[in-house]
Amino acid sequence: MTTGPWVASRKKNRNLLEDPRYSAFVERYHADPLRFAVEVTGFMPSGDQEDLFTAIMAPNAKVSVVSGTGTGKTAAFARIALWHLLCFPVACYEGKVEVGSNTYIGAPFIQQVADGIWKEMQDARIAIANGPHAWINDYFTITKTRVHVNGYSEQWFVTQIAMKKGEAIGVAGKHRYWQLIIIDEAAGVPDDHFDVIDGTQTQPGNRTLMASQGARNAGRFYDSHHILSKANGGSWDALRFNSECSPFVTSKWLRERESESGGRNSVEYQIRVLGLFAQSSGNVLLTRADLDAAFEPRRIIEDDEPYGLVVLSDVALGEYRDDSVAVLAKVIGNSDHGPDARRVEYIEIPICSNDKNEIDLAGDLVNLVGNLSNATLYVDAGGVGATVCKLIERSGGTVVRVNWGAPCFKKEYKSRFYNLRACAMVRFRDAVRQGRAVFPQGLSKKIREKIITQGSRLPYHFSEAGGLRYVMQSKEDMRRDGIKSPDLIDAMSFAFLEGASYMVHGGSVSASGDLTQSVLEKADELFADV
């Protein structure tokens, strides 16, 4: 009896259209993706996934899903793609005969999306192998970027397309009777790509499916749930997947998302969990009321706790009439919530000036840190700040350079924040709102008002591609909109940078019995002329 690789190769090269079992397979499943998912791939769908399978059933379906996290849309996409690949072998129309179907899966950042869908297709393939239709696995191949029916790699396939801004869409000029286009992270896809898709999806058997979190309240994806939805006389079936109703997330996960986002009424929670759209494109992180409350005198760090001292400096040196700032603070804790959540008491602002040169500023910072116990110095290293850091190091001082345009390191932060600046600002916001940050007492009315004005003018939005992440408005765009650089808030937020560490205080400062008073006295002595 002949066995071995030759037999496996012969099976792989057999023609699916010639298998006597295939006709009945197509008859049973071509009009029912839900039945295909359950019976062929062994899938147990949620209620949301059932709605999606049902909505995509029609030959010319147009389905748009706004979704929270953890709702299972990726798993559903993978099974829809396999259903479309395996259940539409031939189209006969206008005197033509076409073999196979084409499926295009696109996104602004295609690799991240494709990795998830391709993994789910591989998982589905394993499930198929253990089910009643294991035989069909012999007829299709999954590679890293493409899935095709054996013997028809150019006619009968699933493939990937990138949909970045300014790039021609890969599906332009493609026409097939059985054609499915799946667009993930659709809120971040420029409208000109949709114009191309509209020109491509012209056949009665053309389906379009798109999904995203509701990061924008404008654009084609947003319109598909509003003016272009069937409810408003349009052509799109609009579905919403709410994570709170998903069987794939836990109550603990929901509580953590509620805590980290600032509650169920926060914009982030509404988008990331509830599957709602951003209500405004002009969001700001904090209100004047939030900031006023942080000035209420109270102690949140006791003298016998193992806190540290930090000096936080944002360097401007008069650019655009911005200020160079130094802030002294007590810091304790490292988490975002729970008993170890970071708490910060801002003690004093000894420097807030737009006329210091880099040499004087570096000297002032070295002197300040040298007169404190185990203080850690954080300095903005962008632009002329890099020179200040070099001067401090040449004088024998130690400085932690802040390069907050860099991406975050921790996976959970990478998924929420565009860069370290967004991470620090949002964590600062959460601490202010939760009473874990207390602002200095005894400030001049001018400085106090600067903090409130700057803190209440911190525009942000959520990324339109690459996942739902906070993005702070750039300094250039802020100036364009008449918003001055928030130097004081920048410096204060350094205490909430990812990985911002501190040394436990000691020496003369801790022995004084009143750290706040000790630091204030030294600050007044060092910077009496500021």
N, C-alpha and C positions, 0 to 999 in steps of 0.2 A: 504494500500500500504506500503510495507516495504522500509524504508529509513534508513539513518544514516551510521555509520562507517562500518557496515557489508557489505553494498553494495559497498562502496569504496574499501574495502579489496578484495571482490570478483572480481571486475574489475581489480585490480592490479595484481591478480594471474592468469588471463586468459592467454592463450597461443597465442603469437603474430602470430605464424605460422598458427593458425586456424582462424584468422580473415579474412573474405572474402574480405576485402578492401586491404589487405596487398600485394597480388600478383600483383595487378595493380600498387600499390605504388612502389614496387621494379622494375617492368618493366619500369616505367617512370623515375626513378631517379638513378638506380644503375650505369649507365654509364655517369652520368651528374651531378657532384658535384655543378656546377654553378647553374643549374636549381633547385637543392635541396636547396641550400642556399637562393635563391630568393623566390621560391614558398612555401617551407615548413617553413623556419625560418624567412621569411619576410626581408631578408638581402638586402641592397643596396650596392653592391661592388664598389670599386674604380677600375680603370684600372689595377693597379698592382694586386689587389685581383682577378680580372677576369683571369689574366694571370696565377696566381697560381692555381686557380680551374681548369683551362684548362690543365695545365701541369701535375697535379696529377691524371688526368682522366685515363690514360693508366693503365692496370692491373699490370704491372711491373715497374711503373714510379719511377724514381730517380730524385728528385728535390732539388736544393740547392738555397737558397735565401740569398744574402747579403743585409742588410737593414739598412737604417737610422732609427731614432726614430720617432714614431708617424705615421707609415705607415699602421697600421691596420693588421699586420701579426698575432697577437694573436687572434683577432676576426676571421680571416680566419682559423687559426688552429682549433679553437673550432668547427666551422661548418664542417670542413673536418672530424674531429674526430666523430661527430654525424652522418655525412653522411656514414662513413665507418661502424659505429655501426649498423645503421638502414637499410642499403641497401644491405647487403651481408649475407643473412640468411643461405645459404647452399652451400657447395662445393662437387661436385662428381668427383672423379678422381682416377685412378688406382684401381678401384673396391672399393674405400672407399666413405663413405658419412660423411661429417663433418658439424655439425650445428654451425652456428655463425661465427663471425669474432673476431680477437684480435687486439687491438690498444695499443701500448706502447708509452707513452710520457716521454721523458727523457731530462735531463740537468745536468750540474755539480752541480748546486744548485737548486734542483728540486722544493723546496717549493715555491720559488719566482715565478718561471715559472708556476707551477701548479695553484697557486692562481689566476693568470691572466686568464689562459685558463678555469679553472673551473667556474670562474665568468662569462665568456663569454658563456659557455655552459648553465649556469642557465638563462642568459638573453635570449639565443636562445630558451630555453624551454618555457619561458613566451611568446615569440613571436609565437611559435608553437601553444600554447593554444588559441591564438587569431586569428589563421588562419584556412584554410580549412582542415588541417590535425590534428586538435586538438586531435583526437581520439588516435593517436599513443603515446601521453604522458602517457597513461595508462599502457604502456608496457615496460617502462624502468625507472630505478631509478638512481638518481645522489646522491652519498654520498660524503664525504669530500675528499676521495682519489681514488674513483673508480666509474665507471658508468657501469651498466650492464642491459641486457635485462632480465626482470623478468622471473624466472624459469630456467635461464641458466647462473647463476652468474659466474660459473667456465669455461664456454665455449664461452661466447659471451659478451665481455667487453672492456672497456677503462681503463687503469691503468697507474700508475706512476713508473718510474725507475730512480734511481740516477746513475750518470755517473762520479763519482769523481775519481781522480787519485789514483791508487793503490787499488781500490775496484773492485770486480768482478761485471760485468754488470748483471742486473736482467733478461735480455732477453736471456742469454746464454742457449742453449739447447732447446729454444722454437721454435716450428715449427707449422705453420698453413697455409693453402692455402690462406685464406684471412687474411693477416697480414700486418698491417701498423705500421711503426716505425717513430715517429716524434721526432726530436732532436732539441731543442732550445739551444741558446748560444753555438752553435756547435764549434766555434773557440776555446773554452776552454775544449773540450772533448778530452782526450788523444787518440792517434791513435790506441792503443791496444783495445779500446772499439769498434772502427770501424772494426777492424779485426774480433771481435766476431759477430758483426752485419752482416758482409759479409758472415760469415759461417751460419747464421740463415736465411737470406733472400734468399732462394734457390728455392722457388716455383714460378710458373708463376703469381700468384696473390699477390705477395709480393711487397708492395710499401714502399719507404723510402723518407722522407721529412726532410730536415734540414735547419736551418736558424741561422743567427748570424750577429752581426756587424763585420766588417773586422778588428778585433783587431790584428790579426797576419798575417804575410806574409809567413807562413809555415804551414804544417799540412794538414790533410785530407780535412778539410773544404776549405782551400785556394786552394788546388789542384782541388777540384770539380769545381772551377770556372776557372781553367787554364788547366793544363795538362790532367785532367780527364773529362773535359767538352765535350759536344757533338760537340761544335765548333772546338775542337782539336782532334776529333776522339774518345772521351771517351763516357761514358754512362750517364752523369749527365746533366739535363736541368738546366742551370745556369741563375738565375733571379737576377736583381738588383732593389731594391726599394729605390727611392730617395725621401727624406722628402720634398724637394722643390716642388715636383710634387704631394704631397699627399693632398687630400682634408681635412684631419683630423688635420692639423696644420695651424696656422694663420701666417700672415705676421709678426705680432709682435713677435711671438715665434721664427721665423727664424732670425729676427734682433737681438734678445737677444742671440741666439746661436752664431751668427756671432761675436757679441761683446765679449762674454765671452770666446770664443775659439781663438780669435786673428785673425779673418778674414776668408774668404772663402777658402783661400789657406792654412790654417793651417791644420795640420794632424788631429786634433780633429774634426774640422768641416767636413773634407772629410769623416771621418769614421762615426761620429755621425749623420750627416745630409745627405751627398751626397751618402752614401752607397758604399763607395770605401774602398779598402783595405789599411792598413798601408803600406807605401812605403819602410820603413826601420825598422829593428829591433834594430838599434843602435841610436835612436833619442836622441838628447840633447835639453834641454829647451831653451838655449840662445846661441847666437853667440858672437864672440869677437866684432863685429860691434855693436850689441845691447848694450853691456856693455860699450864700448868706448863712445857711445852717451850719456850714463847716467852720464859721468864725465864732460860734458859740463856745465860750470857755469851758473846757472840761478836760479831764485826764483820761486817756485811753491806754497809756503805758505807765505802769507803776515803777517806782525807783528800784524795787527789788527784782524786777524782771530782767532777763538777759538780753537787753536791747543793744543796738549799736548806734553809732553816730555816723552820719553821712553828710558830705558837703556836695551839693549838686550845682553845677555851673553850666549855663548856656552862654555861648560866646557870640556876640554880635559885632562889637567894636564899631558901633555907629552906622553900620550898613542899613540903608533905608530908615535911618533914625531909630533903629531898634536898640534895645538895651542889652548890655552884658549883665548877667545875673548870677549871684551865688545865694544858695538857700541852705540853711543848717536844719537838720532834722534828726529826730530819734526814730529808729526803725526796729520792728520786731516781726517775726513770722515770715513764712515763705509761700503759703498757699493762697488760693483765690477765695476759699470759703472754708468754714469749719473753725475749730479752735486754733489752728495754726495759720489762719488768714493774716495776710500782711496788714499791720497797723502802722500808721505814720503820724507822729506829732511834728509839725513844722514849727521850729523854734524861732527862727529869726531870718531876715533877709538883709544881710549886711552889705550886699552889693546890688545895686540896681542903677546902672549908669550907662550913658551912651558916649562918654568921652574918655574912656580908659583905653590906652594902647595895650598891645599884647604883652609887652614887658612888664608894665605896671600890674596888669591883671594877673599874670603868672606869679609875680612876687606876692601880691595880696593873698592869692589862694594858698601858696606855700606857707605863708605866715599864719594864716587862719588854721590850716590843718595841723601845723606844728604846735599850736597852742591848745589842741584838743586831745582827748584821750582815745587812741585807737580809731581815729576817724578815717573813713574811706572817702576818697575824692573821685567824683565822677565829672568828667568834662566833655562837652560836645566837641568831637574831633573833626567836624565838617568845616571846610573853608579855612579861615584864619584860626579856628579852634585847634587845628593840627599844630600850628606854630606855638600856641599856648601850651599844649601838651609837651612838645619838645623842650620848651624852656623850663617847664616844671621838672622834667626828667633830668635835664642837664644840671639842674641845681641840686640834684640828689633826691628829689621828691618822687613819690609814687602816685600814679594817676591811672584810673580806669577810663579808657577812651570809649566814648559813646558814638557808635556808628549806626544810628537807628534807621537808616535806609536799608540795612541788611535784613534778610528774612529771618523769621524765628527758627529756633532749633527744635523745640518740643513738637511732636506731632499734633497734639491738641491745639497748640497755638498756631502752628502752620495752617491748620484747617479753619481758623477763625480770623486771623489777622494777616494783612498783606505784607507787613514788615514790623520791625521792632517798634517803630514810632506808633503805629496803630495799636499794638499790644500794650505799650506803656500808657497811652492815653485812655484806652478803654478800661484798663485795670485801675487807673487813677480815678476815672469816673465812677466805677463801681464802689471803690473805697469811700469816695465822698458821699455817695448816695446811701451807703450802708453804715455811715458813721465811723468808718475805720480810718478817717483822715481828719485831722484838726489843724486849722490854719493858725498862723502866728497871732498873738495878741499885741496890742500896743503899736500897731503899724500906723503910719500917717494915713489920713483920709485918701490921699492921692494914690498910695501904693495899694491900699485896700480896694479902691475902685478899679485900679488896673487889673488886679487879680480877678475881680468879678466880671469886668468887661471882657478880658481875654478868655476867661473860662466859659463864658456864655456865648462865645463866638468861635466854636471849634467845629467847622463843617466836616461832615463825613458822609460817605455813601457805602453801599455794599458792592463788592466786585460783581461784574456782570459775567465773568467767566472764570474758570478755574476753581469753582466752588464758592459758597457764600462766605466772604471775608470782609472784615472792616477795612476801609481805605480812608485815610485822612486826606482832606483836600491839600494839595501841594501849596507850599509857601507862595509860589509864583501866582497860582490861581487865587489865593487869598488876597494878595496885593491887588490883583486885577479887580477883585470884588470890593476893594476898599477896606480890607481887614488887615490890620497890622500884625506882625509876627508876635505870637503869644509867648514871649520870652520867659516870663515868670512861670506860666503854666508848663512850658516845655521843661524847665529846670525841675519844677516840683514833680512832674511825672517821671523823671529819671529814677525816682525811688521805686517805681513799679515796672522797670525794665525786666524782661526775662533774664533770670540769673543774677539780678542785682543783689549782691551779697554784702555782708557787713561783719565787722569784728565786734565781739562783745566788749562793751565799755569796761574801763578799769582805770586805775591810777587816780590822779588828783580829782578828776571830774566826778567819778563815782563816789569818792570819799567826801565830797562836799555836802552830800545829802540833798542837794537841790540842783540837779543838772541844768535845768532850764535857766535858772538865775545865773549860774556860773557861766554858761555860754553867752547869755545876754551881756554880762559884764565884759567878757573878753571881746565880744563883737563890738561893743560900744567903744572900748579902748582902742581896738585896732583900726576901726573905720569911722572914727568920730567925724572925719571931714567929708564923708560920702553924702 
